[in-house]
Amino acid sequence: MPALLAFCCLPIGGAFSTYFYKGGLFVFDAYFIAFTIAAYARVMITNTRLPASPVLWVICIVVAYGIVGIFAGPADKYFFRDIRLVLFLLYLYTFLTIGYWLWVPSRNQAISLFFISSISCIVLSAANAGGLIEYSDNYYEANSFRYIAVPTYIAASFVILSRFVERIFARRLVYFTLLSLCFLAISLSGSRVLVFGSAAIFLLTRAARPINLAWASVALTLVGVGLVQGSTSQIYERLFNLEPVRVMHELQNRFLPFIDVLAEFQGPNYITGLGFGTKFEIPWFAYREMKDIRNNYIDSAYLTLYAKLGFMGLAYLGVTVNALTKVAGLTTRAELLSVWAFFVVYLGVYCMPYQIVAVGFVVGFFLFHCVREGYGQNTTRRLPVTT
C-alpha cells in the first residue's frame, strides 16, 4: 500500500527526473527488482511456482539480445540504458503475480487511490501555474504550464476503463466526481494523444447505448468548458492548435531520427534490428542546452523497438499490451478492443517502455482490477502448488 500511495501522489515524471532518475535507472526500479528476487526466493523455499506468462518468454529473448550485444560491440551507457526493456516487463509481471501471494487494496482503497492521483495532478498543476516550482531544464521551464507524471497516467487508466466499473459505484455522484477529476487531470497534461485518445475511448465504449453516449458527451463538454475557462491559455493552445505547419514540424521532430538509423541497416537488420545500444540523434535536444543530443529512443514505440529488435520489437509491444489487459482483468471483447484501440495509437507517438511515467498505466490498470473485483482488505491469493 505505501508503494501504491507513493505512485499516486509523488510528482514522478520527466520534469523531476533529477530526483527520480540516475544512470538509466528510475527510483522505483529497486522495488520491482526486490519483488522479483523475493518471488523467486519464495518459489525455491515453498516449492511453488509462478504463473506462466508470455512476458517471461519475452524477457528471456530481450536478455538474449543483450548478451549478443555484449559480444558484438562496446557496452557503452546507451547499451546499459536499454535494460529498460527488461525492467518494464518486470513491472508488468510484478502486477500480474502480486495478487497471488501479497495483500492487495480493497475496492474502497483503490477508489481512494484514484482520487488521490487526480487531485495530486490538479494541485501540482496549480503550483506550476503559480510559479511555485522551478526547473533546471529549460525545456520543462518553457512547458511549466503542463503537468504530467505517473499520477496522470493512473487517472487516464480510470477514464479509459471507467465504462466497465460504472455499475459498481453505489453512489453515482462519487463516480461522476472521480471521472471528472481524472479527465481534468489528464487535460492539464497538455498531451493531445492522452486527452483525445482517452476521450475517444470513453465515448466509444458508450456508443452502443444512446442514453449513455448522451450523458457521456454532456460530461465531457462540461469538463471541456471548465478546462477552457479555468486553465492557462497555453494548455488550450497546445491541445487545440492543430495547424498543419505545426503538426508537420512536430512529426518531423519525432520521426526523422529513425530515418537516420534506418540508413545504417544491412540485410539481416531489417529482421533483427541493430540490437541493444542503438541510439538516435535528436536535433531539437540542442534547444535544451544538453551536452548529449543522442538518446536511446524516439517518440514512437514502433520505430524505436523496430530499430533495436526488428520484428521482435513489434511482438514485444503486443505482449506488453496483452499483459496490461491481464493486469486489469479484462476479458470481454468490448474491454479488450477499447484498450487495444487506445494503445495502437498511443504507441505510435510515445515510447512506453522508456517513459518514467508509463508505470502509471500498470498501476492504474491494477487498481482498476481491484475496484472491479472488490478484493477484501486482507485478501491473499496463494500461488498454485507444484504437483
C-alpha positions as CSV (number, residue, x, y, z in Angstrom):
1,M,0.0,0.0,0.0
2,P,2.8,2.6,0.8
3,A,4.3,1.9,-2.7
4,L,1.0,2.4,-4.4
5,L,0.3,5.6,-2.4
6,A,3.7,6.9,-3.5
7,F,3.0,6.3,-7.2
8,C,-0.4,8.1,-6.8
9,C,0.8,11.3,-5.2
10,L,4.5,11.9,-5.9
11,P,5.5,14.0,-9.0
12,I,7.4,11.2,-10.6
13,G,7.9,12.4,-14.2
14,G,10.4,13.7,-16.7
15,A,10.3,17.3,-15.3
16,F,11.5,16.0,-12.0
17,S,14.0,13.4,-13.3
18,T,16.8,14.9,-11.2
19,Y,15.2,13.3,-8.2
20,F,13.8,10.1,-9.7
21,Y,16.3,9.2,-12.5
22,K,20.0,8.4,-12.5
23,G,22.3,6.4,-14.8
24,G,19.4,4.9,-16.7
25,L,17.5,3.7,-13.6
26,F,14.3,5.0,-12.1
27,V,13.9,5.4,-8.3
28,F,11.2,2.7,-8.2
29,D,13.3,0.1,-10.2
30,A,14.7,-1.2,-6.9
31,Y,11.1,-2.0,-5.7
32,F,10.4,-4.2,-8.7
33,I,13.8,-5.9,-8.7
34,A,13.4,-6.7,-5.0
35,F,9.9,-8.1,-5.6
36,T,11.3,-10.3,-8.4
37,I,14.0,-11.6,-6.1
38,A,11.5,-12.2,-3.3
39,A,9.1,-14.0,-5.6
40,Y,11.7,-16.5,-6.8
41,A,13.1,-16.9,-3.3
42,R,9.5,-17.9,-2.3
43,V,9.4,-20.3,-5.2
44,M,12.5,-22.1,-4.0
45,I,11.6,-22.1,-0.3
46,T,8.0,-23.2,-0.6
47,N,8.2,-25.4,-3.7
48,T,5.6,-23.4,-5.5
49,R,5.6,-22.0,-9.0
50,L,4.9,-18.6,-10.5
51,P,2.0,-18.4,-13.1
52,A,3.2,-18.8,-16.6
53,S,3.1,-15.8,-18.9
54,P,4.4,-14.8,-22.3
55,V,6.1,-11.9,-20.5
56,L,8.7,-14.3,-19.2
57,W,9.5,-15.6,-22.7
58,V,9.9,-12.0,-24.0
59,I,12.2,-11.2,-21.1
60,C,14.4,-14.2,-22.0
61,I,14.5,-13.1,-25.6
62,V,15.4,-9.5,-24.8
63,V,18.1,-10.7,-22.4
64,A,19.5,-12.8,-25.2
65,Y,19.6,-9.7,-27.4
66,G,21.6,-8.0,-24.6
67,I,24.1,-10.9,-24.3
68,V,24.7,-10.9,-28.0
69,G,25.2,-7.2,-27.9
70,I,27.9,-7.5,-25.3
71,F,30.0,-9.6,-27.7
72,A,29.0,-7.6,-30.8
73,G,30.1,-4.2,-29.8
74,P,31.1,-1.8,-27.0
75,A,28.8,-1.8,-24.0
76,D,28.5,1.9,-23.5
77,K,26.0,3.9,-21.4
78,Y,23.4,3.6,-24.2
79,F,23.7,-0.2,-24.1
80,F,23.0,-0.3,-20.3
81,R,20.1,2.1,-20.6
82,D,18.4,-0.4,-22.8
83,I,17.9,-2.5,-19.8
84,R,14.7,-0.5,-19.5
85,L,13.2,-3.0,-22.0
86,V,13.6,-5.8,-19.4
87,L,12.6,-3.6,-16.4
88,F,9.3,-2.5,-17.9
89,L,8.4,-6.2,-18.4
90,L,9.3,-6.8,-14.8
91,Y,6.8,-4.0,-13.8
92,L,4.1,-5.9,-15.7
93,Y,5.0,-9.3,-14.3
94,T,5.0,-7.9,-10.8
95,F,1.4,-6.7,-11.1
96,L,0.4,-9.9,-12.9
97,T,1.5,-12.0,-10.0
98,I,1.4,-9.8,-6.9
99,G,-2.2,-10.7,-6.1
100,Y,-1.3,-14.3,-5.9
101,W,0.6,-14.0,-2.7
102,L,0.6,-10.5,-1.3
103,W,-2.1,-8.2,0.2
104,V,-4.0,-6.1,-2.4
105,P,-6.1,-3.0,-1.9
106,S,-9.8,-3.3,-1.2
107,R,-12.3,-1.7,-3.6
108,N,-12.7,1.5,-1.5
109,Q,-8.9,1.8,-1.1
110,A,-8.4,1.5,-4.8
111,I,-11.1,4.1,-5.5
112,S,-9.4,6.4,-2.9
113,L,-6.1,6.0,-4.7
114,F,-7.7,7.1,-8.0
115,F,-9.0,10.2,-6.2
116,I,-5.5,10.9,-4.7
117,S,-3.9,10.6,-8.2
118,S,-6.3,13.0,-9.9
119,I,-6.2,15.5,-7.0
120,S,-2.4,15.5,-6.8
121,C,-2.2,16.3,-10.5
122,I,-4.6,19.2,-10.1
123,V,-2.8,20.6,-7.0
124,L,0.7,20.3,-8.5
125,S,-0.5,21.8,-11.8
126,A,-1.8,24.8,-9.9
127,A,1.5,25.0,-8.2
128,N,3.2,25.0,-11.6
129,A,0.9,27.8,-12.9
130,G,1.6,29.8,-9.8
131,G,5.3,29.6,-10.3
132,L,6.0,27.7,-7.1
133,I,8.1,25.0,-8.9
134,E,11.4,25.7,-10.6
135,Y,13.1,23.5,-13.2
136,S,16.8,23.1,-14.1
137,D,15.9,22.0,-17.6
138,N,14.9,25.0,-19.8
139,Y,12.6,22.7,-21.9
140,Y,10.4,22.0,-18.8
141,E,10.7,25.6,-17.7
142,A,9.2,26.6,-21.0
143,N,6.4,24.0,-20.6
144,S,5.7,24.6,-16.9
145,F,2.1,25.2,-17.8
146,R,1.8,21.5,-18.2
147,Y,1.9,18.8,-15.6
148,I,2.4,15.2,-16.5
149,A,3.6,12.5,-14.1
150,V,2.8,8.9,-13.0
151,P,-0.5,10.0,-11.3
152,T,-1.6,11.5,-14.7
153,Y,-1.4,8.0,-16.3
154,I,-3.2,6.5,-13.3
155,A,-6.0,8.9,-13.9
156,A,-6.0,8.2,-17.6
157,S,-6.4,4.5,-16.8
158,F,-9.6,5.2,-15.0
159,V,-11.0,7.3,-17.8
160,I,-10.2,4.6,-20.4
161,L,-11.7,1.8,-18.4
162,S,-14.5,3.7,-16.5
163,R,-17.3,2.3,-18.5
164,F,-16.6,-1.2,-17.2
165,V,-17.0,-0.3,-13.5
166,E,-19.8,2.3,-13.8
167,R,-22.4,0.0,-12.2
168,I,-20.1,-0.9,-9.2
169,F,-20.5,2.6,-7.7
170,A,-23.5,2.7,-5.4
171,R,-23.4,6.5,-5.4
172,R,-23.4,7.9,-8.9
173,L,-22.1,11.3,-7.6
174,V,-18.9,9.6,-6.5
175,Y,-18.5,8.0,-9.9
176,F,-19.1,11.3,-11.8
177,T,-16.9,13.3,-9.5
178,L,-14.0,10.8,-9.9
179,L,-14.4,10.7,-13.6
180,S,-14.4,14.5,-13.9
181,L,-11.3,14.9,-11.7
182,C,-9.5,12.2,-13.7
183,F,-10.3,13.8,-17.0
184,L,-9.3,17.2,-15.7
185,A,-6.0,15.7,-14.5
186,I,-5.1,14.3,-17.9
187,S,-6.3,17.5,-19.7
188,L,-3.8,19.5,-17.6
189,S,-1.0,17.3,-19.1
190,G,-1.4,19.0,-22.4
191,S,-0.9,15.7,-24.1
192,R,-3.1,15.5,-27.2
193,V,-2.9,11.8,-27.6
194,L,-3.6,11.2,-23.9
195,V,-6.5,13.6,-23.8
196,F,-8.2,12.9,-27.1
197,G,-7.4,9.2,-27.0
198,S,-8.9,8.8,-23.6
199,A,-11.9,10.9,-24.5
200,A,-12.5,8.9,-27.7
201,I,-12.4,5.5,-25.9
202,F,-14.6,7.0,-23.2
203,L,-17.3,7.8,-25.8
204,L,-16.9,4.8,-28.0
205,T,-17.4,2.4,-25.1
206,R,-20.8,4.0,-24.6
207,A,-21.8,4.2,-28.2
208,A,-24.0,1.0,-28.0
209,R,-26.5,2.8,-25.7
210,P,-27.6,6.2,-26.9
211,I,-28.5,7.3,-23.4
212,N,-25.1,6.5,-22.1
213,L,-23.5,8.2,-25.0
214,A,-25.6,11.3,-24.5
215,W,-24.7,11.8,-20.8
216,A,-21.1,11.0,-21.6
217,S,-21.0,13.7,-24.2
218,V,-22.5,16.2,-21.8
219,A,-20.0,15.2,-19.1
220,L,-17.1,15.7,-21.5
221,T,-18.5,19.0,-22.6
222,L,-18.8,20.3,-19.1
223,V,-15.2,19.3,-18.2
224,G,-14.0,20.8,-21.5
225,V,-15.7,24.1,-20.8
226,G,-14.2,24.1,-17.3
227,L,-10.8,23.5,-18.8
228,V,-11.1,26.3,-21.3
229,Q,-12.4,28.7,-18.6
230,G,-10.0,27.7,-15.8
231,S,-6.8,26.6,-17.5
232,T,-4.0,28.7,-18.8
233,S,-4.1,29.8,-22.4
234,Q,-1.0,27.7,-23.1
235,I,-2.8,24.4,-22.4
236,Y,-5.7,25.4,-24.6
237,E,-3.3,26.5,-27.4
238,R,-1.4,23.2,-27.2
239,L,-4.4,21.0,-27.3
240,F,-6.4,22.7,-30.0
241,N,-3.9,24.4,-32.2
242,L,-3.6,21.8,-34.9
243,E,-2.3,24.0,-37.8
244,P,-0.8,21.8,-40.5
245,V,2.6,23.5,-40.3
246,R,2.9,23.0,-36.6
247,V,1.7,19.3,-36.8
248,M,4.3,18.6,-39.6
249,H,7.1,20.2,-37.6
250,E,6.3,18.0,-34.6
251,L,6.0,14.9,-36.7
252,Q,9.4,15.6,-38.2
253,N,10.9,16.1,-34.8
254,R,9.5,12.7,-33.7
255,F,10.3,10.5,-36.7
256,L,13.2,11.8,-38.7
257,P,15.9,10.4,-36.3
258,F,14.6,7.0,-37.2
259,I,15.3,7.6,-40.9
260,D,19.0,8.2,-40.0
261,V,19.2,5.0,-38.0
262,L,17.4,3.1,-40.8
263,A,20.2,4.1,-43.2
264,E,22.6,2.0,-41.1
265,F,20.6,-1.2,-41.7
266,Q,22.1,-4.0,-43.7
267,G,20.3,-7.2,-44.8
268,P,19.6,-9.1,-41.5
269,N,19.0,-5.8,-39.6
270,Y,15.6,-5.4,-41.3
271,I,14.5,-8.5,-39.5
272,T,16.6,-8.4,-36.2
273,G,17.2,-4.7,-35.8
274,L,20.5,-3.2,-34.7
275,G,20.3,-4.6,-31.2
276,F,21.0,-3.1,-27.7
277,G,22.7,0.2,-27.5
278,T,21.1,1.6,-30.7
279,K,20.8,5.4,-30.3
280,F,19.1,8.2,-32.1
281,E,20.4,11.8,-32.7
282,I,17.7,14.2,-31.6
283,P,18.5,17.6,-33.1
284,W,16.0,19.6,-31.0
285,F,17.8,18.5,-27.8
286,A,20.2,21.3,-28.6
287,Y,17.5,23.7,-27.6
288,R,17.6,22.2,-24.1
289,E,21.3,23.0,-23.8
290,M,22.0,19.4,-23.4
291,K,25.6,18.2,-23.8
292,D,24.4,14.9,-25.4
293,I,21.9,15.1,-28.2
294,R,21.7,11.4,-28.5
295,N,19.0,9.3,-26.9
296,N,18.0,5.7,-26.6
297,Y,14.6,6.2,-28.0
298,I,12.4,8.5,-30.1
299,D,8.7,9.3,-29.5
300,S,7.4,6.2,-31.2
301,A,7.5,2.8,-29.6
302,Y,7.0,1.1,-33.0
303,L,10.0,2.8,-34.6
304,T,12.2,2.6,-31.6
305,L,11.8,-1.1,-31.0
306,Y,11.9,-2.0,-34.6
307,A,15.3,-0.2,-34.9
308,K,16.6,-2.2,-31.8
309,L,14.8,-5.5,-32.0
310,G,13.4,-5.7,-35.6
311,F,10.1,-7.6,-35.8
312,M,10.7,-8.9,-32.3
313,G,10.2,-5.4,-31.1
314,L,6.6,-5.4,-32.5
315,A,6.0,-8.7,-30.7
316,Y,7.3,-7.1,-27.6
317,L,4.7,-4.4,-27.8
318,G,1.9,-6.9,-28.5
319,V,2.9,-8.9,-25.4
320,T,3.1,-5.7,-23.4
321,V,-0.5,-4.5,-24.3
322,N,-1.8,-8.1,-23.7
323,A,-0.1,-8.1,-20.3
324,L,-1.8,-4.8,-19.4
325,T,-5.2,-6.3,-20.2
326,K,-4.4,-9.2,-17.9
327,V,-3.3,-6.8,-15.1
328,A,-6.7,-5.1,-15.4
329,G,-8.5,-8.5,-15.6
330,L,-10.2,-7.6,-18.9
331,T,-12.0,-10.5,-20.7
332,T,-14.9,-9.3,-22.9
333,R,-14.4,-8.2,-26.5
334,A,-15.5,-4.6,-25.8
335,E,-13.0,-4.3,-23.0
336,L,-10.1,-5.7,-25.0
337,L,-10.9,-3.7,-28.1
338,S,-11.1,-0.5,-26.2
339,V,-7.7,-1.0,-24.7
340,W,-6.0,-2.2,-27.9
341,A,-7.5,0.7,-29.9
342,F,-6.1,3.2,-27.4
343,F,-2.6,1.7,-27.3
344,V,-2.3,1.2,-31.1
345,V,-2.5,5.0,-31.4
346,Y,-0.6,5.8,-28.2
347,L,2.4,3.7,-29.0
348,G,2.8,5.5,-32.4
349,V,3.7,8.7,-30.7
350,Y,5.2,7.6,-27.3
351,C,7.8,5.0,-26.4
352,M,6.1,3.5,-23.4
353,P,8.9,1.1,-22.1
354,Y,11.3,4.0,-21.7
355,Q,8.9,6.6,-20.2
356,I,9.2,7.1,-16.5
357,V,5.5,7.9,-16.3
358,A,4.4,4.8,-18.2
359,V,4.4,2.8,-15.0
360,G,1.3,4.8,-14.2
361,F,-0.6,2.6,-16.7
362,V,0.5,-0.6,-15.0
363,V,-0.5,0.8,-11.5
364,G,-3.8,2.3,-12.9
365,F,-4.8,-1.0,-14.6
366,F,-4.0,-2.9,-11.4
367,L,-6.2,-0.5,-9.3
368,F,-9.0,-0.9,-11.8
369,H,-8.9,-4.7,-11.3
370,C,-9.1,-4.1,-7.6
371,V,-12.1,-1.8,-8.0
372,R,-14.0,-4.3,-10.2
373,E,-13.2,-7.4,-8.3
374,G,-13.7,-5.8,-4.9
375,Y,-11.0,-7.7,-3.1
376,G,-11.2,-7.6,0.6
377,Q,-8.6,-5.7,2.7
378,N,-6.9,-8.9,3.8
379,T,-7.3,-10.8,0.6
380,T,-4.4,-13.0,-0.3
381,R,-4.4,-15.4,-3.3
382,R,-1.8,-18.1,-3.0
383,L,0.4,-19.4,-5.7
384,P,-0.7,-22.8,-7.1
385,V,1.3,-25.7,-5.5
386,T,3.6,-27.5,-7.8
387,T,2.4,-31.1,-8.5
